[in-house]
Every structure is written in C-alpha cells, then in structure tokens.
Amino acid sequence: MKGPPEVGPIIGESMAIRRARELIERYAATSLAILLVGATGTGKELLARHIHGRSGRRGRFVGLNCGVLPRDMADGLLFGYDRGAFSGAVKRHRGHVECADEGTFLLDELLCLPMDGQAKLLRVLDSGEFQRLGEETVRYADVRVIGAVQEDVGAQVRAGAFRLDLYQRLAGVVIELPPLADRPGDIVPLAAHFAAQRQQVLEPAAAEELTRHTWPGNVRELRLAIERAGCLVNNGTLPRWAIRRAVETGATCSRVTEDVHPPALGPKARAALSACERCGWDTREAAKVLGVTRSTVYERLKAAGISLRALRKARAHSEFRWNSDGIPASADAPT
C-alpha cells in the first residue's frame, strides 16, 4: 500500500520563489489560513504540502479539487452525512473537513466552491464547527485551511461569485506563484532537479535550449519534457538534441493548452462575464450586480473579444463549459 507522496524541495532562486520559502518558514507553524495564487502547473500543491510538513500538525494532509466537486453532493463530501440523509446514503460518511482534523485541508480550484459551501466553510474557519448532513449534532475540527486559486479573487468577489468575508478570512497569508515564463531563471535549476531524479544531468548546451521555450504548462510541462528527454538517451547525460526533441514532441499538447485556455481576462472583463453567467445572461441584471450601466457591461466584454450573442447560443445548445481560467471552452475540448 502506497503512503503519501514524498514532498520534494522548492526549487528556484527567483524573487517569487525566495519569497514563497520565506513566507512558509515564517507562517507554516501558525494557525493562519493561507491563499495560494498561481496558474495551473506552477506547484501550488507542492507549497501546500511544504506548509503542512512544517506546521507541526499531527493530522493528515487532505486535498480536494473543488472544480470536480458535484454541486448536489458538495455538502456531504465536505462535511459528511448521516445514514438516510438522502437517497443512497446507506451508511455514515466522514467528510473531508473531519478527515483533516488536526491536519491541513487544501481546497484547490477554490473559486468553484458553491456559495452555500462557502458559508459553511467560513463557519469552520471561525469556530471549527460543522454538521454532517442529516445530523443535529454540532461537531468540531481543528483544521488548517489552505485555498488555491489561479487568479486574484478580487474580481469574483466584486461580481458576487465569492464571499468577501470568506476571502478576507482565507487571505491571512497570500503566496503568489508566477508562471514559469515570468521567472526564467528557475527553468534550468528545475530541469536539473528533474533530471537528477532520473540519475541524469544536463549538458551545458541543454540549458540554452530549455530557456528558448515559454513553457505554457509551467513546471508540470517542464517536468514531463525532462522525462521524455530522458527516455531518448541511454547514458546519464541529457544533450541539447534530446531536449529539443522532447519539447517538440510535447509542442502539440502545448498548443492545445493555449487554445483551450486563452490568456487570462482582465479583472473588469472577468467580473462582467461572471455576472452575466450568474444572471442568466440578462445584461440588465448583470449591470445591477456590478453597479455599472448596461452599456459598460457590453463595452468590457467587447474589449476582451467576447460575444454575448455567441455565448447565449452556445449555452442554449450546451456547447461550452467554463475552463479553469473562467473563460468559455468547448464542451468536447480537454480542460
């Protein structure tokens, strides 16, 4: 039976990584909630596991991706349920919060958490209290909560999609992880680390090849490229040609990623888009939520290249879903 995954070191000497290490060192052993902000693949779970490892907490590290949390089962999975609480509840079930008692609870893709779940999570943060579905008993859990998001939560708060009080409570400490393209000095150290895990080393010319790529998939994409390169050679060194071929082999995947996840919207366009969705694409209601005029909503979406007419049509035919950047993506495209 496998145990918990081994937590590797936090590699990199960029200002962002040095600051992340400093904040972890300073606040890991406190009870403050922590919010991790960074694009997919930047290593947010690694940081969360480091925080747990240095916290001194005796309980487990429990992770949950809110993006795959079924809305009709969110409460039961988060807080547990009693037998007979709903159809199919044939026995009692401990929720993620209870499983993380005296430990650390990571909520990845936090912005996908339903509003009623947000209110109950706030109660856990404030008092440790929660109730299983179908029970009147109030339970308690000593849980250190870490939230992980891909962008600043402010736009979602302003759009009314995320509770301000929960955001304030979770943002006890905010640690940002910029995309790998914004910290190129970390590329080669990370690549050398991944190569060393395979008992291989980078040839000097390989470093130049690595820095030529933008790595849209961030650290995850870099790790996979080094793994592919390692399969191309039979000795302990990774030459430039192996790195180039490994990058090219994964280039198609990178382009798909860039197509499905276009560049992140600005905060005003994102808030307008979120408000429109919440209001059933009624721009009058969306304007009221945002506290702006209806024409302003149209202007913000138009400036971002978004067509409301196309979105309404797609919604009517169930042709899109929201990707992790908060942008409509084709329902049959990988997200």
C-alpha positions in Angstrom: 0.0 0.0 0.0 1.4 3.4 -1.0 1.9 6.1 1.6 1.7 9.8 1.0 3.8 11.2 -1.9 7.3 12.4 -1.0 7.5 16.1 -0.8 10.4 17.4 -2.9 12.3 20.7 -2.3 11.0 24.1 -3.5 13.4 24.7 -6.4 14.3 28.1 -7.8 16.0 31.4 -6.9 13.6 33.9 -8.4 12.3 36.6 -6.2 8.8 34.9 -6.1 10.2 31.5 -5.0 12.5 33.1 -2.4 9.5 35.0 -1.0 7.4 31.8 -1.0 10.1 30.0 1.0 10.3 32.9 3.4 6.6 33.1 4.0 6.3 29.3 4.5 9.2 29.5 7.0 7.5 32.3 8.9 3.9 31.3 8.9 3.7 27.5 8.5 3.6 26.8 12.2 0.8 29.4 12.8 -2.9 28.8 12.6 -3.4 31.4 9.8 -5.3 30.4 6.7 -3.2 30.7 3.5 -4.2 31.5 0.0 -2.0 30.2 -2.9 -2.4 32.1 -6.2 -0.9 30.7 -9.4 -1.7 29.3 -12.8 -2.1 25.6 -13.2 1.1 23.6 -13.1 3.1 26.2 -11.1 3.3 24.0 -8.0 0.6 25.1 -5.6 0.1 21.7 -4.1 3.8 21.3 -3.5 3.8 24.5 -1.5 0.7 23.3 0.4 2.4 20.1 1.3 5.5 22.0 2.5 3.3 24.2 4.7 1.8 21.1 6.2 5.1 19.5 6.7 6.5 22.5 8.6 3.3 23.2 10.5 3.9 20.6 13.3 0.3 19.5 13.0 -0.4 15.8 13.9 -3.2 15.2 11.5 -3.4 14.4 7.8 -2.9 16.5 4.7 -6.2 16.3 2.8 -6.6 17.8 -0.6 -9.8 18.4 -2.6 -10.3 19.8 -6.1 -13.4 22.0 -5.9 -13.6 22.0 -9.7 -14.7 18.4 -9.8 -17.0 18.6 -6.7 -20.6 17.7 -7.7 -22.8 20.5 -6.6 -25.6 18.2 -5.3 -23.0 16.3 -3.2 -20.8 19.2 -2.1 -22.0 19.5 1.4 -21.9 15.7 2.0 -18.4 15.4 0.7 -17.1 18.4 2.6 -18.8 17.9 5.9 -20.1 14.3 5.9 -23.5 12.8 6.2 -25.6 10.5 8.4 -27.3 7.3 7.2 -30.5 8.1 5.5 -29.7 11.8 5.0 -30.6 11.4 1.3 -31.4 8.7 -1.2 -28.4 6.4 -1.4 -26.9 7.4 2.0 -26.8 3.8 3.3 -24.2 4.5 6.0 -22.5 7.4 7.8 -19.7 9.2 6.0 -16.9 11.4 7.3 -16.4 14.5 5.2 -13.1 16.0 4.1 -13.1 18.5 6.9 -13.5 15.8 9.6 -10.7 13.8 7.9 -8.4 16.7 8.1 -8.9 17.2 11.9 -5.7 18.3 13.5 -4.2 18.5 10.0 -4.3 20.6 6.8 -7.1 20.9 4.3 -6.2 22.1 0.8 -9.1 23.4 -1.3 -7.8 23.6 -4.9 -9.8 25.5 -7.5 -11.4 27.3 -4.6 -13.4 29.6 -6.7 -15.6 26.7 -7.9 -16.9 26.1 -4.3 -20.7 26.7 -4.2 -22.0 29.6 -2.3 -23.7 27.5 0.4 -20.4 25.6 0.9 -18.6 28.9 1.2 -20.8 29.9 4.1 -20.3 26.6 5.9 -16.5 26.7 5.3 -16.4 30.2 6.9 -18.1 28.7 10.0 -15.3 26.1 10.2 -12.7 28.8 9.9 -14.2 31.0 12.5 -15.2 28.4 15.1 -14.2 24.9 13.9 -17.9 23.9 13.9 -19.7 21.9 11.3 -22.6 19.4 11.0 -23.0 16.3 8.9 -26.0 16.3 6.6 -28.9 14.7 8.4 -27.5 15.3 11.9 -28.3 17.8 14.5 -25.0 17.2 16.4 -22.5 20.1 16.1 -19.0 18.7 15.6 -15.7 20.4 15.9 -12.5 20.1 13.8 -9.1 21.7 14.3 -8.3 22.3 10.6 -5.7 24.5 8.9 -7.2 25.6 5.7 -5.2 26.4 2.5 -7.0 27.7 -0.5 -5.6 27.6 -4.1 -6.8 29.7 -7.0 -5.5 30.6 -10.4 -6.1 34.3 -10.3 -6.8 37.2 -7.9 -10.1 36.5 -6.1 -11.0 40.2 -6.1 -12.8 40.1 -9.4 -15.0 37.2 -8.3 -15.8 39.0 -5.0 -16.8 42.1 -6.9 -19.0 40.1 -9.2 -20.7 38.5 -6.2 -19.5 35.0 -7.0 -17.3 34.6 -4.0 -18.0 35.8 -0.4 -15.9 38.8 0.7 -15.9 37.6 4.3 -14.5 34.2 3.3 -11.9 35.8 1.1 -10.8 38.0 4.0 -10.6 35.0 6.3 -8.7 32.9 3.8 -6.2 35.6 2.8 -4.4 35.5 6.2 -1.3 35.0 4.1 -1.2 35.2 0.3 1.6 33.4 -1.6 1.8 34.0 -5.3 3.5 31.7 -7.8 4.0 33.5 -11.2 4.1 31.5 -14.4 7.4 29.9 -15.3 7.7 32.3 -18.3 7.9 35.2 -15.8 10.7 33.6 -13.8 13.1 32.2 -16.5 15.9 31.9 -14.0 14.1 29.0 -12.4 13.9 26.9 -15.6 17.4 25.4 -15.6 17.5 24.6 -11.8 14.1 22.9 -12.1 15.2 20.9 -15.1 18.4 19.9 -13.4 16.4 18.7 -10.4 14.0 16.7 -12.5 17.0 15.1 -14.4 18.7 14.3 -11.1 15.6 12.4 -10.1 16.3 10.1 -13.1 20.0 9.9 -12.3 20.8 12.1 -15.2 22.5 15.5 -15.7 22.0 18.3 -18.2 24.7 19.0 -20.8 25.7 22.7 -20.7 24.2 23.4 -24.2 20.8 21.9 -23.0 20.3 25.0 -20.7 20.1 27.3 -23.7 17.6 25.0 -25.4 15.4 25.0 -22.3 15.3 28.7 -22.0 14.1 29.1 -25.6 10.7 27.6 -24.7 7.9 29.6 -23.0 6.5 26.6 -21.0 2.8 27.5 -21.1 2.2 24.4 -19.0 4.6 25.7 -16.3 6.6 23.4 -14.1 4.4 20.4 -14.9 5.2 20.7 -18.6 8.9 21.1 -17.9 9.0 18.0 -15.7 7.3 16.0 -18.5 9.7 17.3 -21.1 12.7 16.2 -19.0 11.1 12.8 -18.5 10.6 12.4 -22.3 14.2 13.6 -23.0 15.5 11.0 -20.5 13.8 8.2 -22.5 15.7 9.3 -25.6 19.2 8.6 -24.2 20.9 5.5 -22.8 23.6 7.3 -20.6 23.5 9.7 -17.7 23.5 13.0 -19.7 20.8 14.9 -21.4 22.1 16.6 -24.6 20.6 19.6 -26.4 19.1 17.5 -29.2 17.2 15.3 -26.7 15.8 18.4 -25.0 14.8 19.9 -28.4 13.1 16.7 -29.5 11.3 16.3 -26.1 10.0 19.9 -26.4 8.8 19.3 -30.0 7.1 16.1 -29.0 5.0 17.9 -26.5 4.5 21.1 -28.6 1.2 19.9 -29.9 -0.1 19.5 -26.4 1.2 23.0 -25.5 -0.7 24.5 -28.4 -3.9 22.7 -27.4 -3.5 24.0 -23.9 -3.0 27.6 -25.2 -6.1 27.3 -27.4 -8.3 25.8 -24.7 -7.0 28.2 -22.0 -6.6 31.6 -23.7 -4.8 34.4 -21.9 -6.5 35.3 -18.7 -9.1 38.1 -18.9 -8.6 41.3 -17.2 -10.5 41.8 -13.9 -13.2 44.0 -15.3 -14.0 41.7 -18.2 -13.9 38.6 -15.9 -16.2 40.2 -13.4 -18.6 41.2 -16.3 -18.5 37.7 -17.7 -19.1 36.1 -14.3 -22.0 38.4 -13.5 -23.7 37.7 -16.9 -23.5 34.0 -16.3 -24.9 34.3 -12.8 -27.8 36.4 -14.1 -28.7 34.0 -16.9 -27.1 36.3 -19.5 -29.5 39.1 -18.6 -27.2 42.2 -19.1 -29.6 44.5 -17.2 -29.4 42.3 -14.0 -25.6 41.8 -14.5 -25.2 45.6 -14.7 -27.1 46.0 -11.4 -24.8 43.4 -9.7 -21.7 45.2 -10.9 -23.1 48.6 -10.1 -22.5 49.9 -13.7 -24.6 50.7 -16.8 -25.7 48.1 -19.2 -23.6 49.7 -22.0 -20.5 49.4 -19.7 -21.0 45.6 -19.5 -21.1 45.4 -23.3 -18.0 47.6 -23.6 -16.0 45.5 -21.2 -16.8 42.2 -22.9 -16.3 43.7 -26.4 -12.9 45.0 -25.4 -12.0 41.4 -24.3 -13.2 40.0 -27.6 -16.2 38.3 -26.1 -19.5 38.0 -28.0 -22.6 37.6 -25.7 -24.7 36.6 -28.7 -22.3 33.6 -29.4 -22.3 32.7 -25.7 -26.1 32.7 -25.4 -26.3 30.5 -28.5 -23.7 28.1 -27.2 -25.3 27.9 -23.8 -28.7 27.1 -25.4 -27.1 24.1 -27.2 -24.8 23.1 -24.2 -21.8 23.6 -26.4 -19.5 25.1 -23.8 -18.4 24.9 -20.3 -16.2 27.1 -18.2 -12.5 26.3 -18.1 -10.2 26.9 -15.2 -9.4 30.4 -16.4 -13.1 31.4 -16.2 -13.4 31.5 -20.0 -15.9 29.5 -22.1 -14.4 26.4 -23.6 -15.8 23.8 -26.0 -17.6 21.1 -24.1 -15.7 18.4 -26.1 -12.3 20.0 -25.6 -9.9 18.9 -22.9 -9.8 21.3 -19.9 
